[in-house]
Amino acid sequence: MDYADFFRGKDILVTGGLGFIGSNLCIKLVELGANVTIVDNMLPRQGGNLFNIEPVKDRVKVNFSDVRNRLSMNYLVKGRDIIFHLAGQVNHVDSMRNPVQDLEINCHGTLVLMEALRHNNRDAIVVYSGTRGEYGSSVKLPVDEDHPTNPKGIYAVTNLAAEKMILVYNNVYNIPAVCLRITNTYGPRHQMMHDEYGVFNWFIRKAMDNDAIPVFGDGMIRRDFLYVEDLVECLLMTVMSKNAAGEVFNVGTGIPVTFRELAEKIVKVTGSGTYRFTDFTKERAEVEPGDYYADITKIKKLVGWSPSTSMEVGIKKTVEFYRQYKKYYWAHDPGTGHEDSVL
Ligand SMILES: NC(=O)c1ccc[n+]([C@@H]2O[C@H](COP(=O)([O-])OP(=O)(O)OC[C@H]3O[C@@H](n4cnc5c(N)ncnc54)[C@H](O)[C@@H]3O)[C@@H](O)[C@H]2O)c1
């Protein structure tokens, strides 16, 4: 079955759908004929941006609410076929400054969603976007799903806890759920206001501004960078797969690239900027896990997904997007990251 046949007419809830990954996913789902509802609280200093859904703004429903809000979530999950749970506190630096907010959004919010499903809709398929950070420092490379999980920062700890909670609902209440551990992802519609998360897109902004890209340390740490269109395809294929429920999958390219190589490539493709080495800040050094690249054998085998976008093409498409729509992304969000309230 192809995508369009599968997704046409499906009722889908995307939490965090105004953010980077969520909006790229929603645009694709609308193109495929799905009925899409977004729930997003526009958390300050994160990627929520109404311009992200400009191409489909008249064809999606947006509910400005919070995944921690029990009454909203009880209502919003009813009748859905699929839930993509992408809402999260994603800022690694904020997660150390304000860890309670991380716990509330990533763990409490996830539990509220799963409880809403338990009471109102056990048939929906849930896909959760966890992070490769759940592994912490790699003890062997590439990292497969059996690698120990020793997360280094609160963001990664709360992602791991959320993943485990979702799997409990899969196992105990038979709510089909798939948990992904996603590597660093880049592409159009990522926030470009600050450098506290989304290093790849930040490097692109520096090059586009004709500045020097700050590369921490000696630039020899290796990472696995995924283009967002490949991730969207992965999210779709995961839902369509009959073998994915109850599983945890790595999502990445499996191709290691050093930060130095990354900066060089971005400067070359962008045609502006340069790069310079700089010391890690204390707050970065504390949560830096070092080298990471994924072993994606499991998802290739069970789901049939593998990425197809080269880094050159991904950078080119990203730069083209921001050249056209810079004014919607370069402005600074006035939020401080500390004004979130407890619900
Ligand atoms: N981008 C990556 O490289 C990457 C890698 C691994 C995992 N992830 C995960 O993917 C998910 C999406 O990340 P992204 O890169 O699109 O980030 P993003 O900041 O662009 O999007 C996150 C969205 O969630 C919303 N949100 C936050 N708290 C919320 C709440 N309590 N209720 C409702 N909405 C809320 C924000 O307003 C924002 O629109 C996150 O869970 C993140 O941890 C991202």
The ligand as an SDF file (V2000), in Angstrom:
LIG
                    3D

 44 48  0  0  0  0  0  0  0  0999 V2000
   15.0780   18.1580   16.2310 N   0  0  0  0  0  0  0  0  0  0  0  0
   15.8300   17.1470   16.6250 C   0  0  0  0  0  0  0  0  0  0  0  0
   17.0140   17.0420   16.2560 O   0  0  0  0  0  0  0  0  0  0  0  0
   15.2550   16.0930   17.5510 C   0  0  0  0  0  0  0  0  0  0  0  0
   16.0350   14.9550   17.8050 C   0  0  0  0  0  0  0  0  0  0  0  0
   15.5150   13.9870   18.6610 C   0  0  0  0  0  0  0  0  0  0  0  0
   14.2480   14.1320   19.2240 C   0  0  0  0  0  0  0  0  0  0  0  0
   13.5270   15.2720   18.9550 N   0  0  0  0  0  0  0  0  0  0  0  0
   12.2030   15.3850   19.5800 C   0  0  0  0  0  0  0  0  0  0  0  0
   11.2280   15.7010   18.6000 O   0  0  0  0  0  0  0  0  0  0  0  0
   10.1910   16.4960   19.1930 C   0  0  0  0  0  0  0  0  0  0  0  0
    9.9670   17.7360   18.3340 C   0  0  0  0  0  0  0  0  0  0  0  0
   11.1670   18.4990   18.3350 O   0  0  0  0  0  0  0  0  0  0  0  0
   11.4120   19.7120   17.3490 P   0  0  0  0  0  0  0  0  0  0  0  0
   12.8340   19.6500   16.9240 O   0  0  0  0  0  0  0  0  0  0  0  0
   10.3430   19.7780   16.3360 O   0  0  0  0  0  0  0  0  0  0  0  0
   11.2900   20.9200   18.3700 O   0  0  0  0  0  0  0  0  0  0  0  0
   10.4850   22.2980   18.2680 P   0  0  0  0  0  0  0  0  0  0  0  0
   10.8820   23.1490   19.4180 O   0  0  0  0  0  0  0  0  0  0  0  0
   10.6180   22.8780   16.9180 O   0  0  0  0  0  0  0  0  0  0  0  0
    8.9770   21.7920   18.4780 O   0  0  0  0  0  0  0  0  0  0  0  0
    8.4690   21.4290   19.7130 C   0  0  0  0  0  0  0  0  0  0  0  0
    7.0410   21.9490   19.7670 C   0  0  0  0  0  0  0  0  0  0  0  0
    6.4110   21.4550   20.9530 O   0  0  0  0  0  0  0  0  0  0  0  0
    5.6160   22.5030   21.4830 C   0  0  0  0  0  0  0  0  0  0  0  0
    5.4040   22.2320   22.9100 N   0  0  0  0  0  0  0  0  0  0  0  0
    6.3370   22.2570   23.8980 C   0  0  0  0  0  0  0  0  0  0  0  0
    5.7570   21.9770   25.0730 N   0  0  0  0  0  0  0  0  0  0  0  0
    4.4500   21.7610   24.8170 C   0  0  0  0  0  0  0  0  0  0  0  0
    3.3450   21.4360   25.6420 C   0  0  0  0  0  0  0  0  0  0  0  0
    3.4980   21.3010   26.9630 N   0  0  0  0  0  0  0  0  0  0  0  0
    2.1340   21.2750   25.0680 N   0  0  0  0  0  0  0  0  0  0  0  0
    1.9680   21.4440   23.7280 C   0  0  0  0  0  0  0  0  0  0  0  0
    2.9890   21.7690   22.8980 N   0  0  0  0  0  0  0  0  0  0  0  0
    4.2140   21.9200   23.4470 C   0  0  0  0  0  0  0  0  0  0  0  0
    6.4220   23.7580   21.2290 C   0  0  0  0  0  0  0  0  0  0  0  0
    5.6230   24.9400   21.3100 O   0  0  0  0  0  0  0  0  0  0  0  0
    6.9720   23.4860   19.8340 C   0  0  0  0  0  0  0  0  0  0  0  0
    6.0970   23.9700   18.8310 O   0  0  0  0  0  0  0  0  0  0  0  0
   10.6450   16.7960   20.6110 C   0  0  0  0  0  0  0  0  0  0  0  0
   10.0060   15.9200   21.5080 O   0  0  0  0  0  0  0  0  0  0  0  0
   12.1380   16.5120   20.5980 C   0  0  0  0  0  0  0  0  0  0  0  0
   12.6160   16.1240   21.8560 O   0  0  0  0  0  0  0  0  0  0  0  0
   13.9950   16.2400   18.1410 C   0  0  0  0  0  0  0  0  0  0  0  0
  1  2  1  0
  2  3  2  0
  2  4  1  0
  4  5  1  0
  4 44  2  0
  5  6  2  0
  6  7  1  0
  7  8  2  0
  8  9  1  0
  8 44  1  0
  9 10  1  0
  9 42  1  0
 10 11  1  0
 11 12  1  0
 11 40  1  0
 12 13  1  0
 13 14  1  0
 14 15  2  0
 14 16  1  0
 14 17  1  0
 17 18  1  0
 18 19  2  0
 18 20  1  0
 18 21  1  0
 21 22  1  0
 22 23  1  0
 23 24  1  0
 23 38  1  0
 24 25  1  0
 25 26  1  0
 25 36  1  0
 26 27  1  0
 26 35  1  0
 27 28  2  0
 28 29  1  0
 29 30  1  0
 29 35  2  0
 30 31  1  0
 30 32  2  0
 32 33  1  0
 33 34  2  0
 34 35  1  0
 36 37  1  0
 36 38  1  0
 38 39  1  0
 40 41  1  0
 40 42  1  0
 42 43  1  0
M  CHG  2   8   1  16  -1
M  END
$$$$
